[in-house]
Amino acid sequence: AGIDMLTDPHEKIEVARLCLVAGKKAMARSEFGPASIYHLQGTALLQAMDWEQHYDLSLELFSCCVRAQYVAGNYDGVAISYSPIDLYARCIQDKLPAFESVIHMLGGQGRFSEAIEYGLSVLDQLGEPVERNVKEEDVAVEFQKTGALLQSTAKRWGHNTSSC
């Protein structure tokens, strides 16, 4: 009820900043439940227009909220906290911390195929597409090339590669 009593926009921003600081401190102490609450309270104080006027605060608070929701095991909260980042982040790089948390969450739920597909879609968005239909013989050729490169690098640095 205390947050509801805040009416001044400047006070809301300042309290949101304090929630971010408190949430980060709680995360650093592995107190994920309290961190989650601090970050959620901070995000509740922000409006859509704050993404324009207080972009860095909004991005960091929501990104930290996504991470806190993930590590606290609140997977529904991850999706809810991620949504504003997806809508308002200015560039793909600003979404990366949240992307990472989503991928970890999917993996933590045993949804490995979804995590891999999500990660591949992030790489696509970053301009680094990865071939999805790779032939086994192509993989074998690339492994041979990598092995040869590693051996030549090891020899150049004087390492014995016969035991590898």
N, C-alpha and C positions, 0 to 999 in steps of 0.2 A: 504494500500500500504506500510505502514511502516514496517510491519512484513515481507513482501516480500523482503525487503532490507537486512534483516539479513542473512548472509551467514556462519558465524562462528558457528560451532556446539555448542561450549561452551557458546556463547552469546545466542543462541536459548534456551538452557537449563536454563540459568539464567533468561531470559525473561519469559519462561514458569513458573518458580518458582514464579516470581513476579505476573504473571497472576493468579496463584493459590491463593496467598495471597490476592490480590485485590478481587478476586471472593469470597473468604471466608468472607472478611470484608463486602462486599455487601450483602451476604446472611445473615449475622448477623444483618444487618440493614433492612432486609426484602426487599431489592432492587433486586428482582429476575431477572428482565430483564438485568440490568447491570452485575449481577453475571453470568448469562448465557453467556453473550458476553465475559466476561473475561475468563471464563473457556473454551469456544470454541476457543478463540484465543490461549490460552495456549496449548490446544490439537493439534491445527493446526501446532504448532512448533515441535511437537514430531514425530519421525519416529518409525517404527517397532523395529529397533535395540535399541531404547531407553528403551524398556521394559526390555532388558537384562542389559543395563548399568546404567539405572536410574529407576529401577523397582518401588521403593516407590513413587517417583514423578509421574511416569506414572499412577500408580494405583490410587493414591489419586486425581490427576487432572481429570482423566476420571470418577472416582466415584462421585466427586463433580459436574462434568459436567452433569452426568445423573440426579443427584438430582436437580440441577439448571434448567435443561430442564423440568423436571417434574413440579416443583413448578411454573415455568413461563408458563406452559400450552402448551409447545411445545412437544407434544407427539411423533411426528415423530423424533424429536431430541433425545428423550430418547433411541429409538432403535438404532439410528446411534451411539450415544455416548457409548452405552452398548456393541456394537459389539467387540471393541478391548479388553474390559475386559474379555468377554467370550473367546476370542482367546488366550490371553496372561497371564491371572491371573494364578498364580502358584498353587493355591489350592481353594477349595470351600469357605473357610472362607474369602478369599480375595474378593470374589464376593458378599458377603452378603449385604453390603451397597447398591450396585446396584440392587440386587434382591429386597430389601425392596422398593426402589423407583419404580421399575417396578410394584410390587404388588399394591402400592398406586395409581399409574397411572391407572392401570386397574380398580381398584375400583372407582376412580374418574371419569372414563368414564362410570360407570354403568355396567361394564363387570365383574360382581361379580363371575360368574361361572369360568371364565378364571382366575381371581385373585386367587380364591380358588385352582383351579387345579395347577396353577403355584406355589403357596405356598406349596402344597402337594408334587410337584416334587422337590422343594428345600429341603424339609424334607427328601425325599427319598435319595437325593444326600448326605445329611448329615448323612445318616445311621439311620434315625429315621422314618421308613415308617409308614404311617397311613392307616389303613384299609379303603377302599373306599366303600365297599358294606356291611355296618353295618346293622344288623337287629334291629328293633325298641325295641324288648324285651331285646337285649344285652345292648342297651343304657340305658334302664330303670334300669337294674341290676347295671350298673356302677354308675348311679346317686344315687341309694340306698346306695351303698358302700361309695360313696363320702359323702353323707349326714351323714351316721353313723360315718365316720371318723371325719367330722367337729364337730359333737355333742360331741364325746369323747374328742376331743381337747379342745372344749369350756368348757366342764365340768372340765377338768384338770386345766384350767386356771381360773375357777370360774365364767364363764359367764353363764347367764340364757339363755337357748335355747328355752324356751317354747314360746317366742314371735316371733320366727323365722318362 
